[in-house]
Structure formats: structure tokens, C-alpha cells
């Protein structure tokens, strides 16, 4: 499972997210989608952690938290609709 993080700063980097989420457990992967045409960060990301328990701790702690002058939206990622 992975975590969806919304309302991110456009200046965010993978290392920034990894550092924040490592406080709640081991991070397996960080993915920050970018716009195909401009290459600009789209304002959201996905983080995968080692265990679902750690993901739950991170979601509980970070949902609604202010980070990089933005109020984060953090929840379980939903499967992509085709």
C-alpha cells in the first residue's frame, strides 16, 4: 500500500519527503509526479513504507500538518482508475 500526500509545495524534493516520513518508519519509495510538458512538480506525491502500521502512524501524525507553508493532506492512496 502507499500513502498519498496532497497540497505539497512545488519546491518539494524526494529527499525532503523521505526525511519527514522516516520519522515514522522505513521508507521504501518516494514518487513525485511531474507535468509531462513542463517538468514541474504537480503538487502531490506517493510514499511507500515498510509496514502498514508505520503508514498509519505517518497518516495520523501528518494529515493536516503544516509543512513548507502548506497544510498537507495525507491518506491511503486509492487504486488508479483507468
PyMOL commands that set and color helices and strands:
alter all, ss='L'
color gray80, all
select helices_A, chain A and resi 14-22+52-62
alter helices_A, ss='H'
color red, helices_A
select strands_A, chain A and resi 3-6+27-31+44-49+66-67+70-71+73-76
alter strands_A, ss='S'
color yellow, strands_A
deselect
rebuild
show_as cartoon
